[in-house]
Amino acid sequence: MDKFGKSQPVKRVEDIRFLTGQGNYIEDAAPAGALRAWVLRSPVAHGVITALHTEDALEAEGVHAVITLAELEAAGINVSMDGTTVKNRDGSEGASPERPMLARNRVRYVGEPVAVVVAETLDQARDAGELIELNIDDLPIKLDLVPGGEPLHDGVPDNRAFDWGMGDEAATAEAFRSAAHTVALQVEDNRIMVSTMEPRGCFAEWQQGRLHFTFGGQGVWGMKSQLAAKLGLNEDDIKVSTPDVGGGFGMKAFAYPEYFAVAHAATVLSRPVFWMSDRSEAMLSDNGGRDLTSLAELAFDKNLKITAYRVSTRCNLGAYNSHFGQPIQTQLFSRVLAGVYDIRTAWLQVEGIYTNTTQVDAYRGAGRPEAIYVLERAMDRAARELGVDPLELRRRNFIRPAAFPYSTVTGETYDVGDFDKVLSRAAEEADLGGFAARRAADGKRGKYRGVGVCYYIESILGDPSEGAEVEFLEDGRVNIYVGTQSNGQGHETVYAQFLADQSGIPAESIQVIQGDSDRIAQGGGTGGSRSVTTQANAALATVEKMIAAFKPFLAQEMGVEEKAVEFDGETFRAPGSNMTPGMLEAAEMARAQGRHDLLRHAARARLPGRSFPNGAHIAEIVIDPETGQADVERYTVVDDFGNLINPMLAEGQVHGGVAQGLGQAMLERVVYDEDGQLLTASFMDYALPRASGVPMIGFTSEPVPSTQNPMGMKGCGEAGTVGALAAVANAVQDAVWDRGVRQVDMPFTPLRIWEVLKDVTEAAE
C-alpha cells in the first residue's frame, strides 16, 4: 500500500467523449426502428375511474398496442410495485397498500400512469393517446402533512403509513424535565425535484428467446430480478444493461411502472420498444425528495453539554410507498441522528403520511441530509438563545478523538474522527476572524451579512461487499469488470487509476466495463456513497489474487523458487534472476505458454464496517433588505474523507453536492395547488441554481484515515449536499436575527426573505 499515498488528481478520461458529443446515452443506444411508447397519465390528483376506453386508440395509424392494467394482468404479470415498509412503534408493520403499475379503478396523483400506447412513432403514439376516453369522478384532495383527510387507501386510517420510533422516550422526557436549559425549533425541509440532466428512459427488445432491457439506472441486477419476478421469466432469460447515465442522485435507483410496460410490450410484439420521458413528464412522475417537517428539541446541563435530544417528524410519502420511501426518514435518518455530538439519550419519532402527490424517495444523501439539517439548525438556535458562540457550543459537545470507536445512541459505530481539528481548519480557511469587518462594511451599504456553520457526518450505505474481475486481452489492453454503475461521477477514471496504482498496468491500457448483467454476474450498484470504497476494496482483493496466481508461473520462467518471487507494485522480481516482468508482460508470457487460466482473475471482498465522512461547511450570505435578494458570497468546506484516491474527483463531487444543496436552500421548491395540480412542472416555474448563483467553493482535506477499509478512505458522493443545507440556512438566520426575525425556512427566495423582514418591521411599528 506504499504507492497508495500518491493520491494523484488524474483528469477524467470519460470527459473527452462526454464533451465532444460521443457519449452513449439511452437515446443514442436505442435500436433503429424501435417502436415508441407514450404514457397516458392522470390529469387529476384523486378520483375514481368511471371509464377507460381504448378502442379508438387501437385503430389509430401506426398503433401496435394500448396497454392497461387489465392487459398486464391478463398476461399473467405481477402488477404490484415493490415498496419497503418499517415497523410501527407497537411492533406492527407499516402500511403496504397496493401500488399497481398502471391505475386500478382510481388515481391518486397527477401524473399517475393509466395506459401506455405503443406506435411506430412518438407522434403517432401521442395522437392515439388523445383518442383514449378517460373519465374520472373527482375525490377530495389530501396535501397536508397532518393525519386525516379522505383516505387514499383502504385499511390506512388517517392516511398514516407508519408511526415509527427509536431511542428511549421515557429517559429522554426525564432528561428534559431535569435540564438546566432547553431549546426547541421547528423546521421545514422543502420538497424538491431530482432534475437529472438526462430524464428517465428505457428500451426493451426480444433477442433469440431472451429479453434485453436497457435503462438509465444505478445498477442492473436489481432490475433484472424485478423483471423476472414481475414478468414471470427466468433470470437467465433476461439481460439488463445500462449505457452512460446523465445523472441519477438516487432517483434512478428504483424500478418504475413504465419499465415493466415497455418490457412487456417488447415481449408480446417481438419488436424493440423505446420510451423516453420529456422534462415535464419527469417532473410529474419521478420520485421527489425531502418533504418533511420536524420539531427538534435539545436539553443542556449548566455547562452547556447536551443531555438529551428529541425529534418529532412528519414526512410525505406521496400517494404510495416507493421502493425505499418508508426507511428514508426513519432508519436512514436515525443513522446520523446525533451527528458528531456525544449524546447518550435521544428519542426520534416519525409519522409517514400519504398525500395526493408523486412518491418521495432517496435524493442525494437519503435521510442523512435531512437529519443533519434538523440537528445543525437546532444547534445554531441553541447557541443564539444560550448566548454562546456557535463553534464553541459544537466544540463542547463533540465526540472526543480518544472515544473512538464510538457507539452512537442509535447503534452506529463511528470508527475514527477528529472533529475539532476539522472545524478549526474550516474557521481558518473561511477567515472567520475577518467576518466582523466584512459585516460592518456591508452594513454601511445597507446590506445584511450573515455567517452559518454546519458540521455534518454521514453514514456510507449499501451492500458492503463487491466484486471485480480483471481480464487481459490479446491486444494488450485490460478490462476491469465492476459491480457499480457510474452516473457521471468519474468511475472510469478512478477505477483505472486505482488498478494502475496497485498493479503497475498503465492506466491508459485499462477499460472499465460496467452495467451489463451478462458480462458481470452480480453487483451492488451505485448509491449511498458506496461505489469507490467497495469497488477499490474488491480491486485490491483481485490484484492480490492475481499476484498470487502469477507467482508460481513466473518462478518457473525465472528459474527460482516460488517464495523468492515478489511484486513491488510495478514489476515481479526475484533474487538470482534478471527478469523483471510487469503485469502485462507476465500475461503475454502466460498467453504464449497457453496458460489462459492466468488471463482472468476475479475476487469479491467485504468491508468490515462502514466509514463515516464528516466535515465543516461555512457559508456567508449577503441580503439586500430592499429586494430580499440573498447571495451566497463565500463558501468554505473542510472535509475528512480519509485518504483520497483522486483529490480532484473528490473536490468535484463536493462542488456538485454543494450546488444541489444551494439549489434546495435558495431556489427549489415543488408547489401543488389546492387541486393537487403541479405548478412547478417546467424550468420556467422550478428554479435550479445557475453558475452565477454558486460562489467559488473553497475545498480542503483534513483526513483521518478510516479503519474500516484497507484504503483508509471514506465515501464523498453525497457529503456536499449533507453539509450545505444547514450552513446556508444558518447564515440566512444569522443575517436577519438582529432584525428580529426568529424563523426562516428554505427556500430563501427574495419574496420569502422580503416578507419576513416586512412582517417584523410592521410588528414593531
VENTA-V557751 format. One record per backbone hydrogen bond with DSSP energy under -0.5 kcal/mol. NH is the residue of the N-H (numbers start at 1). CO is the residue of the C=O. E is the energy in kcal/mol with one decimal. If there is no record, write none. Layout:
# VENTA-V557751
NH_CO_E + NH_CO_E
This chain:
# VENTA-V557751
4_1_-1.0 + 5_1_-0.5 + 5_2_-0.5 + 6_3_-1.9 + 7_4_-1.3 + 10_8_-2.0 + 16_13_-1.0 + 18_14_-2.0 + 19_15_-2.9 + 20_16_-0.8 + 21_18_-0.9 + 22_17_-3.1 + 23_17_-0.7 + 25_23_-0.5 + 29_25_-2.6 + 30_26_-1.6 + 34_31_-1.6 + 35_272_-3.0 + 36_119_-3.0 + 37_274_-2.5 + 38_117_-2.4 + 40_38_-0.5 + 40_115_-3.0 + 41_39_-0.6 + 42_112_-2.5 + 45_675_-0.7 + 47_107_-1.9 + 48_137_-2.5 + 49_105_-2.8 + 50_48_-0.7 + 50_135_-2.3 + 51_135_-1.4 + 53_133_-2.3 + 54_52_-0.5 + 58_54_-2.1 + 59_55_-1.2 + 60_57_-1.2 + 63_60_-1.6 + 64_118_-3.3 + 65_118_-1.7 + 67_116_-3.3 + 72_68_-1.9 + 73_69_-2.7 + 74_70_-2.3 + 75_71_-1.4 + 76_73_-1.7 + 77_72_-2.1 + 78_230_-2.2 + 79_77_-1.0 + 81_79_-0.5 + 81_99_-3.0 + 84_322_-0.6 + 84_323_-2.2 + 88_92_-3.7 + 89_163_-3.0 + 91_88_-1.9 + 94_86_-2.6 + 95_161_-3.3 + 100_98_-0.5 + 101_79_-1.9 + 103_113_-2.0 + 104_106_-0.5 + 105_103_-0.6 + 107_47_-2.6 + 111_42_-2.1 + 112_109_-2.1 + 114_40_-3.2 + 115_40_-1.4 + 116_67_-2.3 + 117_38_-3.1 + 118_65_-3.0 + 119_36_-2.6 + 120_62_-1.4 + 125_121_-2.1 + 126_122_-2.7 + 127_123_-2.7 + 128_124_-2.4 + 129_125_-2.0 + 130_126_-1.2 + 131_128_-1.8 + 132_129_-1.2 + 133_53_-2.3 + 134_132_-0.8 + 135_51_-2.3 + 135_133_-0.5 + 137_48_-2.8 + 138_136_-0.6 + 139_46_-2.3 + 143_141_-0.5 + 148_158_-2.4 + 156_153_-1.3 + 159_156_-1.6 + 160_157_-1.7 + 161_159_-0.8 + 161_352_-2.7 + 162_352_-0.9 + 164_350_-3.1 + 166_348_-2.2 + 168_346_-1.9 + 169_167_-0.7 + 172_168_-2.2 + 173_169_-2.3 + 174_170_-2.2 + 175_171_-2.2 + 176_172_-1.9 + 177_173_-1.9 + 178_174_-1.7 + 179_176_-0.8 + 180_300_-1.7 + 181_300_-1.8 + 183_298_-2.3 + 185_296_-2.5 + 187_294_-2.6 + 189_292_-3.1 + 190_188_-0.6 + 192_289_-1.9 + 195_193_-1.4 + 196_194_-2.0 + 198_246_-2.4 + 199_197_-0.6 + 202_275_-2.7 + 203_214_-2.4 + 204_273_-2.3 + 205_212_-2.2 + 207_205_-0.7 + 207_210_-3.3 + 208_206_-0.5 + 210_207_-1.4 + 211_237_-2.7 + 212_205_-3.2 + 212_210_-0.5 + 213_211_-0.6 + 213_239_-3.0 + 214_203_-3.0 + 215_241_-1.7 + 216_201_-1.6 + 217_215_-1.2 + 218_252_-0.9 + 224_220_-1.9 + 225_221_-2.1 + 226_222_-2.2 + 227_223_-2.6 + 228_224_-2.2 + 229_225_-2.4 + 230_226_-2.8 + 231_227_-2.6 + 232_228_-1.2 + 233_228_-1.2 + 237_234_-2.0 + 238_235_-1.7 + 239_211_-3.0 + 241_213_-2.3 + 242_515_-2.4 + 244_24_-2.4 + 247_245_-1.6 + 247_487_-0.8 + 251_248_-1.2 + 252_248_-0.5 + 253_250_-1.7 + 254_251_-0.6 + 259_256_-1.1 + 260_256_-0.9 + 261_257_-1.8 + 262_258_-2.4 + 263_259_-2.2 + 264_260_-2.5 + 265_261_-2.4 + 266_262_-2.4 + 267_263_-1.7 + 268_264_-2.4 + 269_265_-2.3 + 270_266_-1.3 + 271_266_-0.5 + 273_204_-2.5 + 274_35_-3.0 + 275_202_-3.0 + 277_200_-2.5 + 282_278_-2.3 + 283_279_-2.2 + 284_280_-1.6 + 285_281_-2.0 + 286_282_-2.9 + 288_359_-3.0 + 289_192_-2.1 + 291_189_-1.1 + 292_189_-1.7 + 293_314_-2.3 + 294_187_-2.6 + 295_312_-2.8 + 296_185_-3.0 + 296_294_-0.6 + 297_310_-2.7 + 298_183_-2.7 + 299_308_-2.5 + 300_181_-2.8 + 301_305_-2.2 + 304_301_-1.9 + 307_299_-3.0 + 308_299_-1.2 + 309_345_-1.5 + 310_297_-2.6 + 311_347_-2.4 + 312_295_-2.2 + 313_349_-2.8 + 314_293_-2.4 + 315_351_-2.5 + 316_291_-2.4 + 317_315_-0.5 + 317_353_-2.6 + 318_353_-0.6 + 319_357_-2.0 + 326_84_-0.7 + 328_324_-1.4 + 329_325_-0.6 + 330_327_-0.7 + 332_327_-2.5 + 333_328_-1.0 + 334_330_-2.2 + 335_331_-0.8 + 335_332_-0.5 + 336_332_-0.5 + 336_333_-1.0 + 337_334_-1.5 + 339_336_-1.5 + 341_338_-2.0 + 342_397_-2.8 + 343_341_-1.9 + 344_342_-0.6 + 347_309_-1.9 + 348_166_-2.7 + 349_311_-2.5 + 350_164_-2.9 + 351_313_-2.5 + 352_162_-1.8 + 353_315_-2.7 + 354_159_-2.6 + 355_318_-1.7 + 356_142_-3.6 + 357_355_-1.8 + 360_317_-1.5 + 361_288_-2.7 + 364_249_-1.5 + 366_363_-3.0 + 368_365_-1.4 + 371_367_-2.1 + 372_368_-2.5 + 373_369_-2.4 + 374_370_-1.9 + 375_371_-2.3 + 376_372_-3.0 + 377_373_-1.9 + 378_374_-2.0 + 379_375_-2.5 + 380_376_-1.7 + 381_377_-2.2 + 382_378_-2.5 + 383_379_-2.2 + 384_380_-1.7 + 385_381_-2.6 + 386_382_-2.6 + 387_383_-0.7 + 387_384_-0.5 + 388_383_-2.3 + 393_389_-2.5 + 394_390_-1.5 + 395_391_-2.4 + 396_392_-2.3 + 397_393_-0.9 + 397_394_-0.8 + 398_394_-0.9 + 398_395_-0.6 + 399_340_-2.0 + 403_400_-2.0 + 404_401_-1.4 + 405_414_-0.7 + 406_414_-2.4 + 408_406_-0.6 + 408_412_-3.1 + 411_408_-1.8 + 414_406_-2.6 + 414_412_-0.6 + 422_418_-1.7 + 423_419_-2.7 + 424_420_-2.6 + 425_421_-1.9 + 426_422_-2.1 + 427_423_-2.5 + 428_424_-1.8 + 429_425_-2.9 + 430_426_-2.4 + 431_428_-1.1 + 432_427_-2.1 + 434_431_-1.3 + 435_432_-1.3 + 438_434_-1.8 + 439_435_-2.9 + 440_436_-2.4 + 441_437_-2.2 + 442_438_-2.0 + 443_439_-2.4 + 444_440_-1.6 + 445_441_-0.7 + 445_442_-0.9 + 446_443_-1.5 + 447_442_-2.7 + 448_623_-2.5 + 449_447_-0.5 + 450_621_-2.5 + 452_619_-2.6 + 454_617_-2.2 + 456_454_-0.6 + 456_615_-2.3 + 458_613_-2.5 + 460_458_-0.5 + 460_611_-1.8 + 461_528_-2.1 + 466_605_-2.2 + 468_603_-2.2 + 469_481_-1.5 + 470_601_-3.1 + 471_479_-2.8 + 472_599_-2.7 + 473_471_-0.6 + 473_477_-2.8 + 476_473_-1.4 + 478_509_-2.9 + 479_471_-2.6 + 480_511_-2.7 + 481_469_-2.9 + 482_513_-2.5 + 483_467_-0.8 + 493_490_-0.6 + 494_490_-2.2 + 495_491_-2.8 + 496_492_-1.2 + 497_493_-2.6 + 498_494_-2.4 + 499_495_-2.6 + 500_496_-2.5 + 501_497_-2.3 + 502_498_-1.9 + 503_499_-2.3 + 504_500_-2.3 + 509_506_-2.0 + 510_507_-1.6 + 511_478_-3.1 + 513_480_-2.8 + 513_511_-0.6 + 514_512_-0.5 + 515_484_-0.5 + 517_240_-2.6 + 520_516_-1.9 + 525_483_-2.6 + 526_218_-3.4 + 530_527_-1.0 + 534_530_-2.6 + 535_531_-2.8 + 536_532_-2.5 + 537_533_-1.7 + 538_534_-2.0 + 539_535_-2.4 + 540_536_-2.5 + 541_537_-1.8 + 542_538_-2.2 + 543_539_-2.7 + 544_540_-2.5 + 545_541_-2.0 + 546_542_-2.6 + 547_543_-2.8 + 548_544_-2.2 + 549_545_-1.9 + 550_546_-2.1 + 551_547_-1.8 + 552_548_-0.7 + 553_549_-0.7 + 554_550_-2.9 + 555_551_-2.3 + 556_552_-1.4 + 557_553_-1.7 + 558_554_-2.8 + 559_555_-1.3 + 560_555_-2.4 + 564_561_-1.6 + 565_561_-0.5 + 565_562_-1.6 + 566_573_-2.9 + 568_571_-2.4 + 572_581_-2.9 + 573_566_-2.8 + 577_574_-1.8 + 586_582_-2.7 + 587_583_-2.4 + 588_584_-2.1 + 589_585_-2.4 + 590_586_-2.2 + 591_587_-2.5 + 592_588_-2.4 + 593_589_-1.4 + 594_591_-1.5 + 595_590_-3.0 + 596_594_-1.7 + 598_595_-1.8 + 599_596_-1.6 + 601_470_-2.3 + 603_468_-2.2 + 605_466_-2.5 + 607_464_-2.3 + 608_708_-0.6 + 609_708_-0.8 + 614_640_-1.4 + 615_456_-1.8 + 616_638_-2.5 + 617_454_-2.7 + 618_636_-2.6 + 619_452_-2.5 + 620_634_-2.4 + 621_450_-2.5 + 622_631_-2.4 + 623_448_-3.2 + 624_629_-2.5 + 625_446_-0.6 + 625_623_-0.8 + 627_624_-0.9 + 628_624_-2.9 + 629_624_-0.5 + 631_622_-2.5 + 633_620_-2.0 + 633_631_-0.9 + 634_620_-1.3 + 635_696_-0.7 + 636_618_-2.6 + 637_698_-3.1 + 638_616_-2.3 + 639_700_-2.4 + 640_614_-3.5 + 641_639_-0.7 + 643_712_-2.2 + 650_646_-2.1 + 651_647_-2.5 + 652_648_-2.1 + 653_649_-2.2 + 654_650_-2.0 + 655_651_-2.7 + 656_652_-2.4 + 657_653_-2.5 + 658_654_-2.9 + 659_655_-2.4 + 660_656_-2.0 + 661_657_-2.2 + 662_658_-3.2 + 663_659_-2.1 + 664_660_-1.9 + 665_661_-2.5 + 666_662_-2.8 + 667_663_-2.2 + 668_663_-3.3 + 670_191_-2.0 + 673_677_-2.4 + 676_673_-2.3 + 679_671_-2.8 + 679_677_-0.6 + 680_671_-0.9 + 685_682_-1.5 + 686_682_-2.2 + 687_685_-0.6 + 693_690_-1.6 + 694_690_-0.5 + 694_691_-1.2 + 695_693_-0.6 + 698_635_-2.7 + 698_696_-0.7 + 700_637_-1.9 + 702_639_-2.9 + 706_712_-1.4 + 712_709_-1.5 + 714_641_-2.0 + 720_716_-0.6 + 721_718_-0.5 + 722_718_-1.8 + 723_719_-1.9 + 724_720_-1.5 + 725_721_-1.1 + 727_723_-1.3 + 728_724_-2.3 + 729_725_-2.3 + 730_726_-3.0 + 731_727_-1.5 + 732_728_-2.3 + 733_729_-2.5 + 734_730_-2.2 + 735_731_-2.0 + 736_732_-1.5 + 737_733_-1.2 + 738_734_-0.6 + 739_736_-1.0 + 740_737_-2.0 + 741_736_-1.8 + 742_740_-0.6 + 746_188_-0.6 + 747_665_-0.6 + 748_665_-2.9 + 749_747_-1.9 + 753_749_-2.4 + 754_750_-2.7 + 755_751_-2.4 + 756_752_-2.0 + 757_753_-2.1 + 758_754_-2.3 + 759_755_-2.6 + 760_756_-1.8 + 761_757_-1.8 + 762_758_-2.6 + 763_759_-2.1 + 764_760_-1.4 + 765_761_-0.8 + 765_762_-0.5
